[in-house]
Amino acid sequence: MLTKYIKAAMHQAKYKILSDDNTFYGEIPEFQGVWANTDTLEVCREELEEVLEEWIFLRVSRNLPLPNV
């Protein structure tokens, strides 16, 4: 169930190349504070997923709601 939720959330991720340093920035709009900024798109995706997992665990540990995906 958690894996499906993470996969669905990652499908909502948005990525862009930052013009000031040519790094990749990724975020998931409905997940406030979940973002990553790295040198490659692949690493950005991996880091974004790790941040998302930690964000989910924090929300669950504090009994806070999760966005619908």
Distance bins in CASP14 RR format, pairs under 12 A and 6 or more apart:
PFRMAT RR
TARGET T0000
AUTHOR 0000-0000-0000
RMODE 2
METHOD distances of the structure
MODEL  1
1 7 0 0 0 0 0 1 0 0 0 0 0
1 8 0 0 0 0 0 1 0 0 0 0 0
1 56 0 0 0 0 0 1 0 0 0 0 0
1 66 0 0 0 0 0 1 0 0 0 0 0
1 69 0 0 0 0 0 1 0 0 0 0 0
2 8 0 0 0 0 0 1 0 0 0 0 0
2 9 0 0 0 0 0 1 0 0 0 0 0
2 52 0 0 0 0 0 1 0 0 0 0 0
2 53 0 0 0 0 1 0 0 0 0 0 0
2 56 1 0 0 1 0 0 0 0 0 0 0
2 57 0 0 0 0 1 0 0 0 0 0 0
2 60 0 0 0 0 1 0 0 0 0 0 0
2 66 0 0 0 0 0 1 0 0 0 0 0
2 69 0 0 0 0 0 1 0 0 0 0 0
3 9 0 0 0 0 0 1 0 0 0 0 0
3 10 0 0 0 0 0 1 0 0 0 0 0
3 49 0 0 0 0 0 1 0 0 0 0 0
3 52 0 0 0 0 0 1 0 0 0 0 0
3 53 0 0 0 0 0 1 0 0 0 0 0
3 56 0 0 0 0 0 1 0 0 0 0 0
4 10 0 0 0 0 0 1 0 0 0 0 0
4 11 0 0 0 0 0 1 0 0 0 0 0
4 69 0 0 0 0 1 0 0 0 0 0 0
5 11 0 0 0 0 0 1 0 0 0 0 0
5 12 0 0 0 0 0 1 0 0 0 0 0
5 28 0 0 0 0 0 1 0 0 0 0 0
5 31 0 0 0 0 0 1 0 0 0 0 0
5 49 0 0 0 0 0 1 0 0 0 0 0
5 52 0 0 0 0 1 0 0 0 0 0 0
5 53 0 0 0 0 0 1 0 0 0 0 0
5 55 0 0 0 0 0 1 0 0 0 0 0
5 56 1 0 0 1 0 0 0 0 0 0 0
5 57 0 0 0 0 0 1 0 0 0 0 0
5 59 0 0 0 0 0 1 0 0 0 0 0
5 60 0 0 0 0 0 1 0 0 0 0 0
5 66 1 0 0 1 0 0 0 0 0 0 0
5 67 0 0 0 0 1 0 0 0 0 0 0
5 68 0 0 0 0 1 0 0 0 0 0 0
5 69 1 0 0 1 0 0 0 0 0 0 0
6 12 0 0 0 0 0 1 0 0 0 0 0
6 13 0 0 0 0 0 1 0 0 0 0 0
6 28 0 0 0 0 0 1 0 0 0 0 0
6 31 0 0 0 0 0 1 0 0 0 0 0
6 34 0 0 0 0 0 1 0 0 0 0 0
6 45 0 0 0 0 0 1 0 0 0 0 0
6 48 0 0 0 0 0 1 0 0 0 0 0
6 49 1 0 0 1 0 0 0 0 0 0 0
6 50 0 0 0 0 0 1 0 0 0 0 0
6 51 0 0 0 0 0 1 0 0 0 0 0
6 52 1 0 0 1 0 0 0 0 0 0 0
6 53 1 0 0 1 0 0 0 0 0 0 0
6 54 0 0 0 0 0 1 0 0 0 0 0
6 55 0 0 0 0 0 1 0 0 0 0 0
6 56 1 0 0 1 0 0 0 0 0 0 0
6 57 0 0 0 0 0 1 0 0 0 0 0
6 66 0 0 0 0 0 1 0 0 0 0 0
6 69 0 0 0 0 1 0 0 0 0 0 0
7 13 0 0 0 0 0 1 0 0 0 0 0
7 28 0 0 0 0 0 1 0 0 0 0 0
7 49 0 0 0 0 1 0 0 0 0 0 0
7 52 0 0 0 0 0 1 0 0 0 0 0
7 53 0 0 0 0 0 1 0 0 0 0 0
7 69 0 0 0 0 1 0 0 0 0 0 0
8 28 0 0 0 0 0 1 0 0 0 0 0
8 30 0 0 0 0 0 1 0 0 0 0 0
8 31 0 0 0 0 0 1 0 0 0 0 0
8 52 0 0 0 0 0 1 0 0 0 0 0
8 56 0 0 0 0 0 1 0 0 0 0 0
8 66 0 0 0 0 0 1 0 0 0 0 0
8 67 0 0 0 0 0 1 0 0 0 0 0
8 68 0 0 0 0 1 0 0 0 0 0 0
8 69 1 0 1 0 0 0 0 0 0 0 0
9 27 0 0 0 0 0 1 0 0 0 0 0
9 28 1 0 1 0 0 0 0 0 0 0 0
9 29 0 0 0 0 0 1 0 0 0 0 0
9 30 1 0 0 1 0 0 0 0 0 0 0
9 31 1 0 0 1 0 0 0 0 0 0 0
9 34 0 0 0 0 1 0 0 0 0 0 0
9 48 0 0 0 0 1 0 0 0 0 0 0
9 49 0 0 0 0 1 0 0 0 0 0 0
9 51 0 0 0 0 0 1 0 0 0 0 0
9 52 1 0 1 0 0 0 0 0 0 0 0
9 53 0 0 0 0 1 0 0 0 0 0 0
9 55 0 0 0 0 1 0 0 0 0 0 0
9 56 0 0 0 0 1 0 0 0 0 0 0
9 59 0 0 0 0 0 1 0 0 0 0 0
9 66 0 0 0 0 1 0 0 0 0 0 0
9 67 1 0 0 1 0 0 0 0 0 0 0
9 68 0 0 0 0 0 1 0 0 0 0 0
9 69 1 0 1 0 0 0 0 0 0 0 0
10 26 0 0 0 0 0 1 0 0 0 0 0
10 27 0 0 0 0 0 1 0 0 0 0 0
10 28 1 0 0 1 0 0 0 0 0 0 0
10 30 0 0 0 0 0 1 0 0 0 0 0
10 31 0 0 0 0 0 1 0 0 0 0 0
10 34 0 0 0 0 0 1 0 0 0 0 0
10 36 0 0 0 0 0 1 0 0 0 0 0
10 44 0 0 0 0 0 1 0 0 0 0 0
10 45 1 0 0 1 0 0 0 0 0 0 0
10 46 0 0 0 0 0 1 0 0 0 0 0
10 47 0 0 0 0 0 1 0 0 0 0 0
10 48 1 0 0 1 0 0 0 0 0 0 0
10 49 1 0 1 0 0 0 0 0 0 0 0
10 50 0 0 0 0 0 1 0 0 0 0 0
10 51 0 0 0 0 0 1 0 0 0 0 0
10 52 1 0 0 1 0 0 0 0 0 0 0
10 53 0 0 0 0 0 1 0 0 0 0 0
10 56 0 0 0 0 0 1 0 0 0 0 0
10 69 0 0 0 0 1 0 0 0 0 0 0
11 28 0 0 0 0 1 0 0 0 0 0 0
11 29 0 0 0 0 0 1 0 0 0 0 0
11 30 0 0 0 0 0 1 0 0 0 0 0
11 45 0 0 0 0 0 1 0 0 0 0 0
11 48 0 0 0 0 0 1 0 0 0 0 0
11 49 0 0 0 0 0 1 0 0 0 0 0
11 52 0 0 0 0 0 1 0 0 0 0 0
11 69 1 0 0 1 0 0 0 0 0 0 0
12 26 0 0 0 0 0 1 0 0 0 0 0
12 27 0 0 0 0 1 0 0 0 0 0 0
12 28 1 0 1 0 0 0 0 0 0 0 0
12 29 1 0 0 1 0 0 0 0 0 0 0
12 30 1 0 0 1 0 0 0 0 0 0 0
12 31 0 0 0 0 1 0 0 0 0 0 0
12 34 0 0 0 0 0 1 0 0 0 0 0
12 48 0 0 0 0 0 1 0 0 0 0 0
12 52 0 0 0 0 0 1 0 0 0 0 0
12 67 0 0 0 0 1 0 0 0 0 0 0
12 68 0 0 0 0 0 1 0 0 0 0 0
12 69 1 0 0 1 0 0 0 0 0 0 0
13 24 0 0 0 0 0 1 0 0 0 0 0
13 25 0 0 0 0 0 1 0 0 0 0 0
13 26 1 0 0 1 0 0 0 0 0 0 0
13 27 1 0 0 1 0 0 0 0 0 0 0
13 28 1 0 1 0 0 0 0 0 0 0 0
13 29 0 0 0 0 1 0 0 0 0 0 0
13 30 0 0 0 0 0 1 0 0 0 0 0
13 31 0 0 0 0 1 0 0 0 0 0 0
13 34 0 0 0 0 1 0 0 0 0 0 0
13 35 0 0 0 0 1 0 0 0 0 0 0
13 36 0 0 0 0 1 0 0 0 0 0 0
13 41 0 0 0 0 0 1 0 0 0 0 0
13 44 0 0 0 0 1 0 0 0 0 0 0
13 45 1 0 0 1 0 0 0 0 0 0 0
13 46 0 0 0 0 0 1 0 0 0 0 0
13 47 0 0 0 0 0 1 0 0 0 0 0
13 48 1 0 0 1 0 0 0 0 0 0 0
13 49 0 0 0 0 1 0 0 0 0 0 0
13 51 0 0 0 0 0 1 0 0 0 0 0
13 52 0 0 0 0 1 0 0 0 0 0 0
13 69 0 0 0 0 0 1 0 0 0 0 0
14 24 0 0 0 0 0 1 0 0 0 0 0
14 25 0 0 0 0 1 0 0 0 0 0 0
14 26 1 0 0 1 0 0 0 0 0 0 0
14 27 1 0 1 0 0 0 0 0 0 0 0
14 28 1 0 0 1 0 0 0 0 0 0 0
14 29 1 0 0 1 0 0 0 0 0 0 0
14 30 0 0 0 0 0 1 0 0 0 0 0
14 31 0 0 0 0 0 1 0 0 0 0 0
14 34 0 0 0 0 0 1 0 0 0 0 0
14 35 0 0 0 0 1 0 0 0 0 0 0
14 36 0 0 0 0 0 1 0 0 0 0 0
14 44 0 0 0 0 0 1 0 0 0 0 0
14 45 0 0 0 0 0 1 0 0 0 0 0
14 48 0 0 0 0 0 1 0 0 0 0 0
15 23 0 0 0 0 0 1 0 0 0 0 0
15 24 1 0 1 0 0 0 0 0 0 0 0
15 25 1 0 0 1 0 0 0 0 0 0 0
15 26 1 0 1 0 0 0 0 0 0 0 0
15 27 0 0 0 0 1 0 0 0 0 0 0
15 28 0 0 0 0 0 1 0 0 0 0 0
15 29 0 0 0 0 0 1 0 0 0 0 0
15 35 0 0 0 0 0 1 0 0 0 0 0
15 36 0 0 0 0 1 0 0 0 0 0 0
15 37 0 0 0 0 0 1 0 0 0 0 0
15 38 0 0 0 0 0 1 0 0 0 0 0
15 40 0 0 0 0 0 1 0 0 0 0 0
15 41 1 0 0 1 0 0 0 0 0 0 0
15 42 0 0 0 0 0 1 0 0 0 0 0
15 43 0 0 0 0 0 1 0 0 0 0 0
15 44 1 0 0 1 0 0 0 0 0 0 0
15 45 1 0 0 1 0 0 0 0 0 0 0
15 47 0 0 0 0 0 1 0 0 0 0 0
15 48 0 0 0 0 1 0 0 0 0 0 0
16 22 0 0 0 0 0 1 0 0 0 0 0
16 23 0 0 0 0 1 0 0 0 0 0 0
16 24 1 0 0 1 0 0 0 0 0 0 0
16 25 1 0 1 0 0 0 0 0 0 0 0
16 26 1 0 0 1 0 0 0 0 0 0 0
16 27 0 0 0 0 1 0 0 0 0 0 0
16 35 0 0 0 0 0 1 0 0 0 0 0
16 36 0 0 0 0 0 1 0 0 0 0 0
16 37 0 0 0 0 0 1 0 0 0 0 0
16 41 0 0 0 0 0 1 0 0 0 0 0
16 44 0 0 0 0 0 1 0 0 0 0 0
17 23 1 0 0 1 0 0 0 0 0 0 0
17 24 1 0 1 0 0 0 0 0 0 0 0
17 25 1 0 0 1 0 0 0 0 0 0 0
17 26 0 0 0 0 0 1 0 0 0 0 0
17 37 0 0 0 0 0 1 0 0 0 0 0
17 38 0 0 0 0 0 1 0 0 0 0 0
17 39 0 0 0 0 0 1 0 0 0 0 0
17 40 0 0 0 0 0 1 0 0 0 0 0
17 41 0 0 0 0 1 0 0 0 0 0 0
17 44 0 0 0 0 1 0 0 0 0 0 0
18 24 1 0 0 1 0 0 0 0 0 0 0
18 25 1 0 1 0 0 0 0 0 0 0 0
18 26 0 0 0 0 1 0 0 0 0 0 0
18 27 0 0 0 0 0 1 0 0 0 0 0
18 35 0 0 0 0 0 1 0 0 0 0 0
18 36 0 0 0 0 0 1 0 0 0 0 0
18 37 1 0 0 1 0 0 0 0 0 0 0
18 38 0 0 0 0 0 1 0 0 0 0 0
18 39 0 0 0 0 0 1 0 0 0 0 0
18 44 0 0 0 0 0 1 0 0 0 0 0
19 25 0 0 0 0 0 1 0 0 0 0 0
20 37 0 0 0 0 0 1 0 0 0 0 0
21 37 0 0 0 0 1 0 0 0 0 0 0
21 38 0 0 0 0 0 1 0 0 0 0 0
21 39 0 0 0 0 1 0 0 0 0 0 0
22 37 0 0 0 0 0 1 0 0 0 0 0
22 38 0 0 0 0 0 1 0 0 0 0 0
22 39 0 0 0 0 1 0 0 0 0 0 0
22 40 0 0 0 0 0 1 0 0 0 0 0
22 41 0 0 0 0 0 1 0 0 0 0 0
23 35 0 0 0 0 0 1 0 0 0 0 0
23 36 0 0 0 0 1 0 0 0 0 0 0
23 37 1 0 1 0 0 0 0 0 0 0 0
23 38 1 0 0 1 0 0 0 0 0 0 0
23 39 1 0 1 0 0 0 0 0 0 0 0
23 40 0 0 0 0 1 0 0 0 0 0 0
23 41 0 0 0 0 1 0 0 0 0 0 0
23 43 0 0 0 0 1 0 0 0 0 0 0
23 44 0 0 0 0 1 0 0 0 0 0 0
23 47 0 0 0 0 0 1 0 0 0 0 0
24 35 0 0 0 0 0 1 0 0 0 0 0
24 36 1 0 0 1 0 0 0 0 0 0 0
24 37 1 0 0 1 0 0 0 0 0 0 0
24 38 1 0 1 0 0 0 0 0 0 0 0
24 39 1 0 0 1 0 0 0 0 0 0 0
24 40 1 0 0 1 0 0 0 0 0 0 0
24 41 1 0 1 0 0 0 0 0 0 0 0
24 42 0 0 0 0 1 0 0 0 0 0 0
24 43 1 0 0 1 0 0 0 0 0 0 0
24 44 1 0 1 0 0 0 0 0 0 0 0
24 45 0 0 0 0 1 0 0 0 0 0 0
24 46 0 0 0 0 0 1 0 0 0 0 0
24 47 0 0 0 0 1 0 0 0 0 0 0
24 48 0 0 0 0 1 0 0 0 0 0 0
25 35 1 0 0 1 0 0 0 0 0 0 0
25 36 1 0 0 1 0 0 0 0 0 0 0
25 37 1 0 1 0 0 0 0 0 0 0 0
25 38 0 0 0 0 1 0 0 0 0 0 0
25 39 0 0 0 0 0 1 0 0 0 0 0
25 41 0 0 0 0 0 1 0 0 0 0 0
25 44 1 0 0 1 0 0 0 0 0 0 0
25 45 0 0 0 0 0 1 0 0 0 0 0
25 47 0 0 0 0 0 1 0 0 0 0 0
25 48 0 0 0 0 1 0 0 0 0 0 0
26 33 0 0 0 0 0 1 0 0 0 0 0
26 34 0 0 0 0 1 0 0 0 0 0 0
26 35 1 0 1 0 0 0 0 0 0 0 0
26 36 1 0 1 0 0 0 0 0 0 0 0
26 37 1 0 0 1 0 0 0 0 0 0 0
26 38 0 0 0 0 1 0 0 0 0 0 0
26 40 0 0 0 0 0 1 0 0 0 0 0
26 41 0 0 0 0 1 0 0 0 0 0 0
26 43 0 0 0 0 0 1 0 0 0 0 0
26 44 1 0 1 0 0 0 0 0 0 0 0
26 45 0 0 0 0 1 0 0 0 0 0 0
26 46 0 0 0 0 0 1 0 0 0 0 0
26 47 0 0 0 0 1 0 0 0 0 0 0
26 48 1 0 1 0 0 0 0 0 0 0 0
26 49 0 0 0 0 0 1 0 0 0 0 0
26 51 0 0 0 0 1 0 0 0 0 0 0
26 52 0 0 0 0 0 1 0 0 0 0 0
27 33 1 0 0 1 0 0 0 0 0 0 0
27 34 1 0 0 1 0 0 0 0 0 0 0
27 35 1 0 1 0 0 0 0 0 0 0 0
27 36 1 0 0 1 0 0 0 0 0 0 0
27 37 0 0 0 0 1 0 0 0 0 0 0
27 44 0 0 0 0 1 0 0 0 0 0 0
27 45 0 0 0 0 0 1 0 0 0 0 0
27 47 0 0 0 0 0 1 0 0 0 0 0
27 48 1 0 0 1 0 0 0 0 0 0 0
27 51 0 0 0 0 1 0 0 0 0 0 0
27 52 0 0 0 0 0 1 0 0 0 0 0
27 55 0 0 0 0 0 1 0 0 0 0 0
28 34 1 0 1 0 0 0 0 0 0 0 0
28 35 1 0 0 1 0 0 0 0 0 0 0
28 36 0 0 0 0 1 0 0 0 0 0 0
28 45 0 0 0 0 0 1 0 0 0 0 0
28 48 1 0 0 1 0 0 0 0 0 0 0
28 49 0 0 0 0 1 0 0 0 0 0 0
28 51 0 0 0 0 1 0 0 0 0 0 0
28 52 1 0 0 1 0 0 0 0 0 0 0
28 53 0 0 0 0 0 1 0 0 0 0 0
28 55 0 0 0 0 1 0 0 0 0 0 0
28 56 0 0 0 0 0 1 0 0 0 0 0
28 66 0 0 0 0 0 1 0 0 0 0 0
28 67 0 0 0 0 1 0 0 0 0 0 0
28 69 0 0 0 0 1 0 0 0 0 0 0
29 35 0 0 0 0 0 1 0 0 0 0 0
29 67 0 0 0 0 1 0 0 0 0 0 0
29 69 0 0 0 0 0 1 0 0 0 0 0
30 52 0 0 0 0 0 1 0 0 0 0 0
30 55 0 0 0 0 0 1 0 0 0 0 0
30 65 0 0 0 0 0 1 0 0 0 0 0
30 66 0 0 0 0 1 0 0 0 0 0 0
30 67 1 0 1 0 0 0 0 0 0 0 0
30 68 0 0 0 0 1 0 0 0 0 0 0
30 69 1 0 0 1 0 0 0 0 0 0 0
31 48 0 0 0 0 1 0 0 0 0 0 0
31 49 0 0 0 0 0 1 0 0 0 0 0
31 51 0 0 0 0 1 0 0 0 0 0 0
31 52 1 0 0 1 0 0 0 0 0 0 0
31 53 0 0 0 0 0 1 0 0 0 0 0
31 54 0 0 0 0 0 1 0 0 0 0 0
31 55 1 0 0 1 0 0 0 0 0 0 0
31 56 0 0 0 0 1 0 0 0 0 0 0
31 58 0 0 0 0 0 1 0 0 0 0 0
31 59 0 0 0 0 1 0 0 0 0 0 0
31 64 0 0 0 0 0 1 0 0 0 0 0
31 65 0 0 0 0 0 1 0 0 0 0 0
31 66 0 0 0 0 1 0 0 0 0 0 0
31 67 1 0 0 1 0 0 0 0 0 0 0
31 68 0 0 0 0 0 1 0 0 0 0 0
31 69 0 0 0 0 1 0 0 0 0 0 0
32 51 0 0 0 0 0 1 0 0 0 0 0
32 52 0 0 0 0 0 1 0 0 0 0 0
32 55 0 0 0 0 1 0 0 0 0 0 0
32 58 0 0 0 0 0 1 0 0 0 0 0
32 59 0 0 0 0 0 1 0 0 0 0 0
32 64 0 0 0 0 0 1 0 0 0 0 0
32 66 0 0 0 0 0 1 0 0 0 0 0
32 67 0 0 0 0 1 0 0 0 0 0 0
33 48 0 0 0 0 0 1 0 0 0 0 0
33 51 0 0 0 0 1 0 0 0 0 0 0
33 52 0 0 0 0 1 0 0 0 0 0 0
33 54 0 0 0 0 0 1 0 0 0 0 0
33 55 1 0 0 1 0 0 0 0 0 0 0
33 58 0 0 0 0 0 1 0 0 0 0 0
33 59 0 0 0 0 0 1 0 0 0 0 0
33 67 0 0 0 0 0 1 0 0 0 0 0
34 47 0 0 0 0 0 1 0 0 0 0 0
34 48 1 0 0 1 0 0 0 0 0 0 0
34 49 0 0 0 0 1 0 0 0 0 0 0
34 50 0 0 0 0 0 1 0 0 0 0 0
34 51 1 0 1 0 0 0 0 0 0 0 0
34 52 1 0 1 0 0 0 0 0 0 0 0
34 53 0 0 0 0 1 0 0 0 0 0 0
34 54 0 0 0 0 1 0 0 0 0 0 0
34 55 1 0 1 0 0 0 0 0 0 0 0
34 56 0 0 0 0 1 0 0 0 0 0 0
34 58 0 0 0 0 0 1 0 0 0 0 0
34 59 0 0 0 0 0 1 0 0 0 0 0
34 66 0 0 0 0 0 1 0 0 0 0 0
34 67 0 0 0 0 0 1 0 0 0 0 0
35 44 0 0 0 0 1 0 0 0 0 0 0
35 47 0 0 0 0 1 0 0 0 0 0 0
35 48 1 0 0 1 0 0 0 0 0 0 0
35 49 0 0 0 0 0 1 0 0 0 0 0
35 50 0 0 0 0 0 1 0 0 0 0 0
35 51 1 0 0 1 0 0 0 0 0 0 0
35 52 0 0 0 0 1 0 0 0 0 0 0
35 55 0 0 0 0 0 1 0 0 0 0 0
36 42 0 0 0 0 0 1 0 0 0 0 0
36 43 0 0 0 0 1 0 0 0 0 0 0
36 44 1 0 1 0 0 0 0 0 0 0 0
36 45 1 0 0 1 0 0 0 0 0 0 0
36 46 0 0 0 0 1 0 0 0 0 0 0
36 47 1 1 0 0 0 0 0 0 0 0 0
36 48 1 0 1 0 0 0 0 0 0 0 0
36 49 0 0 0 0 1 0 0 0 0 0 0
36 50 0 0 0 0 1 0 0 0 0 0 0
36 51 1 0 1 0 0 0 0 0 0 0 0
36 52 0 0 0 0 1 0 0 0 0 0 0
36 54 0 0 0 0 0 1 0 0 0 0 0
36 55 0 0 0 0 0 1 0 0 0 0 0
37 43 0 0 0 0 0 1 0 0 0 0 0
37 44 1 0 0 1 0 0 0 0 0 0 0
37 47 0 0 0 0 1 0 0 0 0 0 0
37 48 0 0 0 0 1 0 0 0 0 0 0
37 51 0 0 0 0 0 1 0 0 0 0 0
38 44 1 0 1 0 0 0 0 0 0 0 0
38 45 0 0 0 0 1 0 0 0 0 0 0
38 46 0 0 0 0 1 0 0 0 0 0 0
38 47 1 0 1 0 0 0 0 0 0 0 0
38 48 0 0 0 0 1 0 0 0 0 0 0
38 50 0 0 0 0 0 1 0 0 0 0 0
38 51 0 0 0 0 0 1 0 0 0 0 0
39 47 0 0 0 0 0 1 0 0 0 0 0
40 46 0 0 0 0 1 0 0 0 0 0 0
40 47 0 0 0 0 0 1 0 0 0 0 0
41 47 0 0 0 0 0 1 0 0 0 0 0
41 48 0 0 0 0 0 1 0 0 0 0 0
42 48 0 0 0 0 0 1 0 0 0 0 0
42 49 0 0 0 0 0 1 0 0 0 0 0
43 49 0 0 0 0 0 1 0 0 0 0 0
43 50 0 0 0 0 0 1 0 0 0 0 0
44 50 0 0 0 0 0 1 0 0 0 0 0
44 51 0 0 0 0 0 1 0 0 0 0 0
45 51 0 0 0 0 0 1 0 0 0 0 0
45 52 0 0 0 0 0 1 0 0 0 0 0
46 52 0 0 0 0 0 1 0 0 0 0 0
46 53 0 0 0 0 0 1 0 0 0 0 0
47 53 0 0 0 0 0 1 0 0 0 0 0
47 54 0 0 0 0 0 1 0 0 0 0 0
48 54 0 0 0 0 0 1 0 0 0 0 0
48 55 0 0 0 0 0 1 0 0 0 0 0
49 55 0 0 0 0 0 1 0 0 0 0 0
49 56 0 0 0 0 0 1 0 0 0 0 0
50 56 0 0 0 0 0 1 0 0 0 0 0
50 57 0 0 0 0 0 1 0 0 0 0 0
51 57 0 0 0 0 0 1 0 0 0 0 0
51 58 0 0 0 0 0 1 0 0 0 0 0
52 58 0 0 0 0 0 1 0 0 0 0 0
52 59 0 0 0 0 0 1 0 0 0 0 0
52 66 0 0 0 0 0 1 0 0 0 0 0
52 67 0 0 0 0 0 1 0 0 0 0 0
52 69 0 0 0 0 0 1 0 0 0 0 0
53 59 0 0 0 0 0 1 0 0 0 0 0
53 60 0 0 0 0 0 1 0 0 0 0 0
54 60 0 0 0 0 0 1 0 0 0 0 0
54 61 0 0 0 0 0 1 0 0 0 0 0
55 61 0 0 0 0 0 1 0 0 0 0 0
55 62 0 0 0 0 0 1 0 0 0 0 0
55 64 0 0 0 0 0 1 0 0 0 0 0
55 66 0 0 0 0 1 0 0 0 0 0 0
55 67 0 0 0 0 0 1 0 0 0 0 0
56 62 0 0 0 0 0 1 0 0 0 0 0
56 64 0 0 0 0 0 1 0 0 0 0 0
56 65 0 0 0 0 0 1 0 0 0 0 0
56 66 1 0 0 1 0 0 0 0 0 0 0
56 67 0 0 0 0 0 1 0 0 0 0 0
56 69 0 0 0 0 0 1 0 0 0 0 0
57 64 0 0 0 0 0 1 0 0 0 0 0
57 66 0 0 0 0 0 1 0 0 0 0 0
58 64 0 0 0 0 1 0 0 0 0 0 0
58 66 0 0 0 0 0 1 0 0 0 0 0
59 65 1 0 0 1 0 0 0 0 0 0 0
59 66 1 0 1 0 0 0 0 0 0 0 0
59 67 0 0 0 0 1 0 0 0 0 0 0
60 66 1 0 0 1 0 0 0 0 0 0 0
END
